């Protein structure tokens, strides 16, 4: 097949814009971080509900959609820590519950607008509170300064440290898996995504652990500590493995819905779910590891 320069330029330009927006949102300050993941939250919800409608052959009432998204956003705000305060006014304490209540009221109005509610598609829609809102809530919880004690010295890492490590792990894993799979990939990983191979998947995970766990700390952190590198490597491993399952899960949903992409917000790259499917599943597992074993 001939190389399509127009498609390449579109994908490349979209990728550059995507990376710039992501880095600006992640690194600028806590409010840019909140705005970035608020947009991602609602974008993922919109596409998820459209997939559920296609899969279950139903049309959700607009108030049901709005209610679920707003309820989910209230859940996300619950995880906003002390850095999200203005003159003692915290988003978690003052906004989370009212926003959730508004969402619940909208949901009830939408339910009573329908003559009948099919439980299976409605339950699938509600599960987005866990799949999407809880995951991004955990991401908000990650935004905090990290105190690190090494050899009687305390280092304070940026509040964006954990989000950057998770995202860098997923991007590295995806890139390495594609390269390794393109070169030596022969054994299909799953019927859900025939282009993925076991060779590419395993190679991507190993290279992700190596690059993110051991190479990047040497380049970006002013100290040398094996325990720190091993902790980062474990986060990279969790992100790469669970992120792969997240990609397969979204591919399964798209196949059930009979669509190629979840959306078209990013020309040449699909929609929000296409871009953040791996992150949606990786974030909760990394959050569990960090809170159970490192904090």
C-alpha positions in Angstrom: 0.0 0.0 0.0 1.4 3.4 -1.0 2.5 5.8 1.8 -0.2 8.5 2.3 1.5 11.8 3.1 -1.8 13.5 3.9 -2.7 10.9 6.5 0.8 11.0 8.0 0.8 14.9 8.2 -2.7 14.8 9.9 -1.6 12.2 12.4 1.7 13.8 13.1 0.2 17.3 13.7 -2.6 15.9 15.9 0.1 13.9 17.9 2.2 17.0 18.4 -0.8 19.1 19.6 -1.9 16.3 21.8 1.5 16.0 23.5 1.8 19.8 24.0 -1.7 20.0 25.6 -1.0 17.0 27.8 2.3 18.4 29.0 0.9 21.8 29.6 -2.0 20.4 31.6 0.2 18.1 33.6 3.1 20.4 34.4 1.8 24.0 34.7 0.0 23.9 38.0 -2.8 22.1 39.9 -5.5 24.0 38.2 -4.3 23.2 34.7 -4.2 19.6 35.9 -7.8 19.7 37.0 -9.0 21.4 33.8 -7.1 18.8 31.7 -8.7 15.8 33.5 -12.1 17.5 33.7 -12.1 17.7 29.9 -10.9 14.1 29.6 -13.5 13.0 32.1 -16.4 14.4 30.2 -15.0 13.4 26.9 -14.6 9.7 28.0 -18.1 9.7 29.5 -19.7 11.0 26.3 -18.0 8.4 24.1 -18.6 5.6 26.7 -22.4 6.3 26.8 -22.5 6.4 22.9 -20.8 2.9 22.9 -23.3 1.6 25.4 -26.2 2.9 23.3 -24.8 1.1 20.2 -24.1 -2.1 22.1 -27.5 -2.4 23.8 -29.5 -0.7 21.0 -31.0 1.9 23.3 -31.2 5.7 23.5 -30.5 7.1 26.9 -32.5 10.2 27.9 -30.3 13.4 27.8 -30.9 14.0 31.5 -29.7 10.4 32.2 -26.5 11.1 30.4 -26.0 14.4 32.0 -26.9 13.1 35.4 -24.3 10.3 35.2 -21.6 12.6 33.9 -22.2 15.2 36.6 -22.5 12.5 39.4 -19.2 11.1 38.1 -17.6 14.6 38.2 -18.7 14.9 41.9 -16.9 11.7 42.5 -13.8 13.0 40.8 -13.9 16.2 42.9 -14.0 14.0 46.1 -10.4 13.1 45.4 -9.1 16.7 45.1 -6.7 17.2 48.0 -5.6 20.2 49.9 -3.8 21.7 46.9 -7.2 22.4 45.5 -8.1 25.1 48.0 -8.6 28.9 47.6 -8.6 30.8 50.9 -9.5 27.7 52.8 -12.3 26.9 50.3 -11.7 23.3 49.2 -13.2 21.6 46.2 -13.6 18.3 48.0 -15.3 19.7 51.1 -17.5 22.3 49.4 -18.3 21.1 45.8 -18.1 17.3 45.6 -21.4 16.5 47.4 -23.5 19.4 45.9 -22.3 18.4 42.4 -23.1 14.8 43.0 -26.5 15.7 44.3 -27.3 17.8 41.2 -26.2 14.8 39.0 -28.4 12.5 41.0 -31.4 14.8 40.6 -30.8 15.0 36.8 -30.5 11.3 36.6 -33.9 10.8 38.4 -35.6 13.3 36.1 -34.2 11.5 33.1 -35.4 8.1 34.5 -38.9 9.3 35.1 -39.0 10.8 31.5 -38.9 7.2 30.2 -41.8 4.9 30.3 -39.5 1.9 31.0 -35.9 1.4 31.9 -34.0 -1.6 30.7 -31.8 -2.7 33.6 -28.9 -4.2 31.6 -28.0 -1.2 29.5 -28.7 1.1 32.5 -26.4 -0.9 34.7 -23.7 -0.8 32.0 -24.1 2.9 31.8 -23.8 3.3 35.6 -20.7 1.2 35.6 -19.0 4.2 34.0 -18.8 5.7 37.5 -16.2 3.1 38.3 -14.6 2.7 34.9 -14.2 6.4 34.2 -14.9 8.7 37.2 -13.2 6.7 39.9 -10.2 6.2 37.7 -9.8 9.9 37.1 -10.5 10.5 40.8 -7.5 8.4 41.6 -5.5 10.4 39.1 -6.5 13.6 41.0 -5.4 12.0 44.3 -2.0 11.4 42.8 -1.4 15.2 42.4 0.5 15.9 45.6 4.1 16.6 46.5 6.1 13.4 47.1 8.5 13.4 50.1 11.4 11.0 49.5 13.9 10.1 52.2 17.2 8.7 50.9 20.4 8.4 53.0 19.2 10.9 55.7 18.3 13.4 53.0 14.8 14.4 52.1 13.9 15.1 48.5 10.6 16.7 47.5 9.4 15.6 44.1 6.9 17.5 42.0 3.2 17.0 42.5 3.0 15.7 39.0 5.5 12.9 39.7 3.2 9.9 39.8 0.9 11.0 36.9 4.0 11.6 34.7 5.5 8.2 35.6 2.2 6.3 34.8 1.7 8.2 31.5 5.3 7.9 30.5 5.1 4.1 31.2 2.0 3.7 29.0 3.4 5.7 26.1 6.7 3.9 26.3 5.0 0.5 26.5 2.8 1.3 23.5 5.7 2.5 21.4 8.0 -0.3 22.3 5.3 -3.0 21.8 4.6 -1.6 18.4 8.3 -1.6 17.4 9.0 -5.1 18.7 5.8 -6.5 17.4 6.5 -5.0 13.9 10.0 -6.6 13.8 9.5 -10.0 15.4 5.8 -10.3 16.2 4.2 -13.6 15.0 1.9 -14.9 17.7 -1.4 -13.1 18.0 -2.2 -11.9 21.6 -6.0 -11.9 21.3 -8.8 -12.2 18.8 -10.1 -8.9 20.1 -7.0 -7.0 18.7 -5.4 -9.2 16.0 -2.6 -6.8 15.4 -1.2 -7.2 18.9 1.3 -10.0 19.4 2.7 -11.8 22.4 6.2 -10.9 21.2 5.4 -7.2 21.0 3.5 -7.2 24.3 6.3 -8.9 26.3 9.0 -6.8 24.6 7.1 -3.6 25.3 6.7 -4.4 29.0 10.3 -5.4 29.4 11.6 -2.3 27.6 9.1 -0.1 29.4 10.4 -1.3 32.8 14.0 -0.8 31.7 13.5 2.7 30.3 11.1 4.2 32.9 12.4 2.3 35.9 16.1 2.6 35.4 17.1 4.9 32.6 14.8 7.9 33.3 15.6 8.1 37.0 19.3 8.4 36.1 18.6 11.3 33.7 16.0 13.3 35.7 16.6 12.8 39.4 19.6 14.2 41.4 20.2 11.1 43.5 21.0 7.4 43.0 19.0 4.9 45.0 18.2 1.3 44.0 15.0 1.1 46.1 13.7 4.2 44.3 14.5 2.8 40.9 12.9 -0.5 41.8 9.7 1.3 43.0 9.5 3.2 39.7 10.2 0.0 37.8 7.3 -1.7 39.6 5.0 1.2 38.8 6.1 0.9 35.2 5.4 -2.8 35.1 1.9 -2.4 36.7 1.1 0.4 34.2 2.3 -1.5 31.2 0.5 -4.8 32.1 -2.8 -3.3 33.2 -2.7 -0.7 30.5 -2.5 -3.5 27.9 -5.7 -5.0 29.4 -7.3 -1.6 29.3 -6.6 -1.3 25.6 -8.1 -4.8 25.0 -11.2 -3.9 27.1 -11.9 -0.8 25.0 -11.2 -2.7 21.8 -13.8 -5.3 22.9 -16.4 -2.5 23.6 -15.7 -1.0 20.1 -16.1 -4.4 18.5 -19.4 -5.0 20.3 -20.6 -1.6 19.2 -19.4 -2.2 15.6 -17.2 0.9 15.4 -13.6 1.5 14.5 -13.0 4.4 16.9 -14.8 5.6 20.0 -14.8 9.2 18.7 -13.2 11.6 16.2 -12.0 14.4 18.5 -8.4 13.8 17.4 -8.1 13.3 13.6 -6.1 10.2 12.8 -6.1 9.0 16.4 -9.7 8.5 17.3 -11.5 9.8 20.4 -10.9 10.2 24.1 -11.3 6.5 25.0 -9.0 5.5 22.2 -6.3 7.7 23.7 -6.9 7.0 27.4 -8.2 3.5 27.5 -4.9 2.1 28.9 -4.6 4.9 31.5 -8.2 4.3 32.7 -7.3 0.8 33.8 -3.7 1.4 34.9 -4.4 4.3 37.2 -6.5 2.3 39.8 -4.0 -0.5 40.0 -1.0 1.9 40.5 -3.1 3.8 43.1 -3.6 0.6 45.0 0.1 -0.2 44.9 1.2 3.3 45.9 -1.3 3.6 48.8 -0.7 0.1 50.2 3.0 -0.1 49.9 4.7 3.3 49.4 2.7 6.1 51.1 
